[in-house]
């Protein structure tokens, strides 16, 4: 997929825009093939499947849905102010033509979600094991790594709330740091 570039998450997303328009439309079609959905529901599903890493805005989802409807790949059922989107037969054929690519992409979203859960646990999220949702052995670590982790958490809290551009800058820094941490050791004595 053109918008599905390399990154710290094993060939997953890059910082910034996560999918290009055609890729997002294909993933939306695949989700509509599962069952009819509202736009907001599609946003939530992508957020959940990626562990919060990818949360498309309404300004991205709704134009994609409009395009799918205009090209005959999806239909809309209007109920009051809500629109329920359904895949058409033409849309189902498009999904089948791209099934392998869709499955790879959704699997990568799932992998990213798992890794995001790990990151949340490491930085004090509430999803991990142990008391208060933390990995107890990780929390008892008294090394320089623990001190640096706390320094990072403090720096992030001091900068929050951040602008969109500042958030992108911080995300890039954190991705680079994570990639460096995950890089294989070059010195066998370490």
C-alpha positions in Angstrom: 0.0 0.0 0.0 1.3 3.4 -0.9 0.5 5.0 2.4 1.6 2.0 4.5 5.4 2.8 4.8 8.1 1.5 7.2 8.4 2.6 10.7 9.2 1.3 14.2 6.2 -1.0 14.1 7.7 -3.6 11.8 7.0 -2.1 8.5 3.9 -0.4 9.7 3.0 3.3 9.5 5.1 6.4 9.2 4.6 9.6 11.2 1.9 11.8 9.8 -0.7 10.6 7.4 -1.2 6.9 7.8 -3.0 5.9 4.6 -3.3 7.5 1.3 -6.9 8.1 0.0 -7.1 4.9 -2.1 -5.7 2.7 0.7 -8.1 4.1 3.3 -11.1 3.6 0.9 -10.1 0.0 0.5 -9.9 -0.6 4.2 -13.3 1.1 4.7 -14.8 -1.1 2.1 -13.4 -4.2 3.9 -15.0 -3.0 7.2 -18.3 -2.3 5.4 -18.1 -5.9 4.0 -18.2 -7.1 7.6 -21.4 -5.1 8.3 -23.0 -1.8 7.6 -21.5 1.0 9.6 -21.7 4.7 10.5 -18.7 7.0 9.8 -18.0 7.5 13.5 -18.0 3.7 14.0 -15.4 3.3 11.3 -13.2 5.9 13.1 -13.5 4.0 16.4 -12.8 0.6 14.8 -9.6 1.9 13.2 -8.6 3.5 16.5 -9.3 0.2 18.4 -7.5 -2.0 15.9 -4.4 0.1 16.0 -4.4 0.5 19.8 -5.0 4.3 19.4 -2.1 4.8 17.0 -4.3 5.5 14.0 -7.4 7.7 14.6 -8.6 9.1 11.3 -10.4 12.4 11.6 -13.9 12.9 10.3 -12.3 15.1 7.7 -10.6 12.0 6.3 -13.3 9.4 6.8 -16.4 11.2 5.5 -14.8 12.3 2.1 -13.7 8.7 1.6 -17.2 7.5 2.3 -18.6 10.1 -0.1 -16.2 8.9 -2.8 -17.2 5.3 -2.2 -20.9 6.2 -2.5 -20.3 8.4 -5.6 -18.4 5.6 -7.4 -21.0 2.9 -6.6 -18.9 1.0 -4.1 -21.2 1.8 -1.1 -24.8 2.9 -0.6 -26.1 5.2 2.2 -29.2 4.7 4.3 -30.3 7.9 5.9 -32.1 7.9 9.2 -32.6 11.4 10.5 -29.2 13.0 10.6 -27.3 9.7 10.7 -26.0 7.9 7.6 -25.5 4.1 7.6 -23.1 3.0 4.9 -23.4 -0.4 3.2 -21.1 -2.1 0.7 -22.5 -2.7 -2.8 -21.9 -5.8 -5.0 -19.4 -3.7 -6.9 -17.7 -2.9 -3.6 -17.7 -6.5 -2.6 -15.9 -7.4 -5.9 -13.3 -4.7 -5.2 -12.7 -6.2 -1.7 -12.3 -9.7 -3.2 -9.9 -8.4 -5.8 -7.7 -6.9 -3.0 -8.3 -9.5 -0.3 -4.6 -10.3 0.3 -3.6 -6.7 0.6 -6.5 -6.0 2.9 -5.7 -8.9 5.2 -2.0 -7.9 5.4 -3.0 -4.3 6.2 -5.5 -5.3 8.9 -3.0 -7.7 10.4 -0.4 -4.9 10.6 -3.0 -2.7 12.3 -3.5 -5.5 14.8 0.2 -5.8 15.4 0.5 -2.1 15.8 -2.3 -2.2 18.3 -0.5 -4.9 20.3 2.7 -2.9 20.3 0.9 0.2 21.3 -0.5 -1.7 24.3 3.0 -2.8 25.2 4.2 0.9 25.0 1.2 2.0 27.2 2.1 -0.6 29.8 5.7 0.5 29.8 4.8 4.1 30.3 2.3 3.5 33.0 -0.8 2.6 31.0 -3.6 0.7 32.7 -3.7 -2.3 30.4 -0.7 -4.2 31.8 -0.3 -7.0 34.4 0.4 -6.5 38.0 -0.9 -4.0 40.6 -2.3 -0.8 39.1 -1.9 -2.2 35.6 1.9 -2.2 35.6 4.5 -4.8 34.9 5.9 -5.2 38.5 9.4 -6.3 37.4 9.6 -3.4 34.9 8.4 -0.9 37.6 11.0 -2.2 40.1 13.9 -1.5 37.7 16.2 1.0 39.4 18.6 1.4 36.6 19.4 4.5 34.5 16.7 3.3 32.1 14.0 3.8 34.7 15.3 7.2 35.5 15.4 8.2 31.8 11.9 6.8 31.4 10.6 9.0 34.2 12.4 12.0 32.7 10.7 11.3 29.4 7.3 11.1 31.0 7.9 14.4 32.8 9.0 16.1 29.6 5.9 14.9 27.8 3.7 16.1 30.6 5.4 19.5 30.7 4.9 20.0 26.9 1.2 18.8 27.0 -1.1 20.1 25.5 0.8 20.5 22.2 -0.2 21.8 18.9 -0.6 19.4 15.9 2.8 20.3 14.5 4.5 20.0 17.9 2.7 16.7 18.4 4.1 15.5 15.0 7.6 16.6 16.0 7.4 14.8 19.4 6.0 11.6 17.7 8.9 11.6 15.3 11.4 11.9 18.2 9.7 9.1 20.1 9.6 6.9 16.9 13.3 7.5 16.3 14.1 6.7 19.9 12.0 3.5 19.9 13.6 2.4 16.6 17.1 3.0 18.1 16.1 0.9 21.2 14.8 -1.9 19.1 17.8 -2.0 16.8 19.9 -5.2 17.3 23.0 -4.8 19.4 26.2 -4.4 17.4 28.6 -5.3 20.2 28.3 -9.0 21.2 29.8 -8.1 24.7 26.7 -6.1 25.6 
